[in-house]
Amino acid sequence: MEIQNDIKINKSYLYSTVLLMFVLPIISILIDFWLGKQQFYLWMLIGKWFIFWAIGMRLLTAGLKQTITPSFTAQQIFHISDKKSYAIVRELGFANICFGTVGIISLFVPQWRQSESNNQKAIQFKRDDTNGFKSIYFFCYADLCS
């Protein structure tokens, strides 16, 4: 097995990772906040969109890429030129497809993304659009405010 020492950053991989890990979740959080009419917990909103984009979409696309073209992951990311590594990369791809699918389904089945669903000790945001103003009220539960 030959490992390359001259490491070059694949810019398309870097851009897609930054887009799926940070940009799209932040945009989705802001859109959900400004268009949403319901009360929500900040961590639940962040979790909803982070799980969907950073875990669901990123791992699904990575898994498909690793399954279809394992040479890309082996050579461009792991810097391994040995073709024997392709079988392991494909296995990694199938695992990523499974995790990604769970992340995507969690957008439609909220119970799949609850980490501390019974622990309601968080800051709650509520929008009030009366009188044409967009104001935000912060509610704090006793355990956090004390």
C-alpha positions as CSV (number, residue, x, y, z in Angstrom):
1,M,0.0,0.0,0.0
2,E,1.5,3.3,-1.1
3,I,0.7,6.5,0.8
4,Q,1.3,9.8,-0.9
5,N,3.1,12.5,1.1
6,D,2.2,15.6,-1.0
7,I,-1.2,16.5,0.3
8,K,-3.3,18.7,-1.9
9,I,-6.7,20.0,-0.8
10,N,-9.6,19.1,-3.2
11,K,-11.4,22.4,-3.4
12,S,-14.7,21.0,-4.6
13,Y,-14.8,18.6,-1.7
14,L,-13.9,21.4,0.7
15,Y,-16.6,23.7,-0.7
16,S,-19.3,21.1,-0.6
17,T,-18.4,20.2,3.0
18,V,-18.5,23.8,4.1
19,L,-21.8,24.3,2.3
20,L,-23.5,21.3,3.8
21,M,-22.0,21.6,7.3
22,F,-22.4,25.4,7.9
23,V,-24.0,27.5,5.1
24,L,-27.2,25.5,4.3
25,P,-28.0,24.7,8.0
26,I,-27.7,28.4,9.0
27,I,-29.8,29.6,6.0
28,S,-32.4,27.0,6.9
29,I,-32.5,28.0,10.5
30,L,-33.0,31.7,9.6
31,I,-35.7,30.8,7.1
32,D,-37.5,28.6,9.6
33,F,-37.3,31.3,12.2
34,W,-38.6,34.1,10.1
35,L,-41.3,32.1,8.3
36,G,-42.4,30.0,11.2
37,K,-45.4,31.0,13.3
38,Q,-44.9,28.5,16.1
39,Q,-42.9,28.7,19.3
40,F,-39.7,26.7,19.2
41,Y,-36.6,25.9,21.2
42,L,-33.4,27.2,19.7
43,W,-31.5,23.9,20.2
44,M,-34.3,21.9,18.6
45,L,-34.3,24.2,15.6
46,I,-30.5,24.0,15.3
47,G,-30.6,20.3,15.7
48,K,-33.4,19.9,13.1
49,W,-31.4,21.6,10.3
50,F,-27.9,20.5,11.4
51,I,-29.1,16.8,11.4
52,F,-30.8,17.2,8.0
53,W,-28.0,19.0,6.2
54,A,-24.7,18.1,7.9
55,I,-25.6,14.5,8.7
56,G,-28.4,13.6,6.3
57,M,-27.5,15.2,3.0
58,R,-23.7,15.3,3.5
59,L,-23.4,11.6,4.5
60,L,-25.9,10.5,1.8
61,T,-24.0,12.3,-0.9
62,A,-20.7,11.2,0.4
63,G,-21.9,7.6,0.7
64,L,-23.2,7.7,-2.9
65,K,-19.9,9.1,-4.1
66,Q,-17.9,6.5,-2.1
67,T,-20.1,3.6,-3.4
68,I,-20.1,4.7,-7.1
69,T,-16.5,5.9,-7.3
70,P,-14.4,4.6,-4.4
71,S,-11.2,5.8,-6.1
72,F,-12.1,9.4,-5.5
73,T,-12.3,8.9,-1.7
74,A,-9.2,6.6,-1.6
75,Q,-7.0,8.8,-3.6
76,Q,-8.2,12.4,-3.0
77,I,-9.2,12.2,0.6
78,F,-7.3,9.3,2.2
79,H,-4.3,9.7,-0.3
80,I,-4.1,5.9,-0.9
81,S,-3.4,4.7,-4.4
82,D,-3.8,1.0,-3.7
83,K,-6.9,-0.4,-5.4
84,K,-7.3,-3.0,-2.6
85,S,-8.7,-0.1,-0.4
86,Y,-11.7,0.4,-2.7
87,A,-13.6,-2.4,-1.0
88,I,-13.3,-0.7,2.4
89,V,-14.2,2.6,0.9
90,R,-17.4,1.1,-0.6
91,E,-18.3,-0.4,2.8
92,L,-17.8,3.1,4.3
93,G,-20.1,4.4,1.5
94,F,-22.9,2.0,2.4
95,A,-22.6,3.0,6.1
96,N,-22.8,6.7,5.2
97,I,-25.8,6.1,3.0
98,C,-27.6,4.5,6.0
99,F,-26.7,7.3,8.4
100,G,-27.6,9.9,5.8
101,T,-31.0,8.3,5.2
102,V,-31.7,8.5,8.9
103,G,-30.7,12.1,9.0
104,I,-33.0,13.0,6.1
105,I,-36.0,11.0,7.5
106,S,-35.5,12.9,10.8
107,L,-36.7,16.1,9.1
108,F,-40.1,14.4,8.6
109,V,-40.1,12.2,11.7
110,P,-39.0,14.6,14.6
111,Q,-38.9,11.7,17.1
112,W,-35.7,10.5,15.4
113,R,-33.8,13.7,16.2
114,Q,-34.7,14.1,19.9
115,S,-31.8,13.9,22.1
116,E,-33.2,15.3,25.3
117,S,-36.9,15.6,24.4
118,N,-38.1,15.5,27.9
119,N,-35.6,18.1,29.1
120,Q,-37.4,21.3,28.4
121,K,-34.8,23.5,30.2
122,A,-33.9,25.7,27.3
123,I,-34.4,29.2,26.0
124,Q,-37.7,29.4,24.1
125,F,-38.2,31.9,21.3
126,K,-41.6,33.3,20.3
127,R,-42.3,35.5,17.4
128,D,-44.9,38.3,17.7
129,D,-46.0,39.9,14.4
130,T,-48.7,42.1,15.9
131,N,-48.8,45.8,14.7
132,G,-46.4,45.0,11.9
133,F,-43.4,44.6,14.2
134,K,-41.2,41.5,14.3
135,S,-40.2,41.2,17.9
136,I,-38.7,38.3,19.6
137,Y,-39.6,37.3,23.2
138,F,-37.2,35.2,25.2
139,F,-38.7,32.7,27.7
140,C,-36.4,31.1,30.2
141,Y,-37.2,28.2,32.4
142,A,-36.5,28.3,36.1
143,D,-33.5,26.0,36.0
144,L,-31.6,28.2,33.5
145,C,-32.6,31.6,34.9
146,S,-31.7,30.9,38.5
